Amino acid sequence: MQHGLIAAISDQTSGIRWHNGTNKITGAKGIVIGTGFSNTNSIISAQGETTTSYAAGLARAYKGGGYTDWYLPSKDELAKLYAMKLLEFGGFADYYYWSSTESGSSYVLAWGQNFDSVSQNYGLQNNYYKSFSCYVRAIRAF
């Protein structure tokens, strides 16, 4: 039974693309809290073995605290991380972060969130090209 989410204490990268260089539909459609883990599995299954060359693979490869069940957050899980930034927790950058949620039926877009607390796009969730370079912060459920 899941009790909560915990984020890694720092970013895994300051910029990586969502895919491994190949645009394809991965089936990572989960949006709500609790779906990031299955999204990450879907992405890795479609993109190939876990590797640190794309966002989901990098999140899965993280071994913080000795745990091996880290994953790329879903769209709503990422929104919770943004809410923590607003409370001045987490040391998040003022930049874009990837979610594990693919956007609609498009093979070229995925959801990300702007964590920039200064810009007019304050907290904006949007579709970004999967080739765009965004930050990654892995999470895990406990």
N, C-alpha and C positions, 0 to 999 in steps of 0.2 A: 504494500500500500504506500503510495507516494504521499509525503508530508509537505514537501516544499522543494524549492530550487536553490541551487547555490552556483554562483558564478566564479570562474577562475579569478585569482587575485590581480591579474594583469592581462593585457591583450596578448594574443598569440602571434599577431602580426600587425603591422601598420599599413598593410596593403596586399591583398591577394584577390584573384578573380574567383568567381563563384564556381566555375567549371574547370575541367582539366585541359581546356583548349578545344573541346568539341562541344558544339551546341547540340543538345538533344533534350527531349522531354524525359524527366527522371521519375515522375510520379510523386514528387515531394509536394503534396498539396495541403498538408495539415497546417492549419492556421492557429488553432486554439492552444492554450497551455496544456502540455502533456503530449504534443505531437512532434516536437522537435527531434526526439530520439528516432522515431520511425522515419521521419523525413530524412535525417542524416543517413540512416541505413539505405533508404531508397536511392539517394544521391550516390553513395559509395558503390552500390550495386550497379548502377547505370554508368558511372564514370570509371570504374575499374578499382583495383585494390586500393586500400587506404594509403594515401600519399599526402605529402605536405605541399603539393603543388596547387591545391584548390581548397576552398573554405571548409567544406564538410570534412574532407580528409585531414586537414590540419587540426580541426577541433577534435576529431576522434583520436588523433595521435597524441594529444595532450595527456600527460600522466601526472598532473598536479595532485599533491597529497597522497600519491601512491594509487590513485583510482584510475581505472581504465574505461569508465563508462561516460566520458565526456562527450558532448555533442554540440552541434550548431543549433541555436535556439530557433523555434518557430517564430512567425510574425508576432504573435501575441506575447510570447516569452521575451522577445527582444524589446517589445514595448514596456514590459516590466523592468528590464534593465535600464531603459531610458528613464523610467520613473525614479529609479534608485539614483541615477545621475542628478536628477533635479533635486534630490535630497542630499546631494553632495557626497554620495557613497560610490565607491568603485574605481575612482581614478580614470574614468572614461575620457577619451579624446573628443575634441570638438570636430568630429568627422563622421563619415558614413560607416555603418556596420551592416554586415550581411546577416540575414535570417536564412533559415533552411527552407523557406516556403517559396516554391516556384510560383510564378505569376500566371494564373489562368492556364490556357492551353498553349501559351507561347513557349517555344524552345529557346528563345533568346533573352527572356526577362525573368528576374527573381525579385523578391521583396527585400528591401533594405530600409534602414532608418537613419535619418540625419540626426546626429547627437550634438550638432553645433548649437550652443546656447546663445549665440550672438546673431546669427543670420535670420533673415525673414522666414526661412524654412524651418524654424524652431520645432524640433520633434516631428518633422514630416516623415511619414512612411510613404514610400513610393516604389514604383517599378524601376529597376536599374538593369542595364545590360549586364549579362553575366560575365562579360569580359572586363567590366569596370573594376577597378581596384578599391576594395573596402577593407576596413578593419574586421577582425574576428575576435570574439570573446566567447570561449567555450563555457557551457553550463552542464550541470548534472542534477538529477533528481535524487532526493533522499527520503 
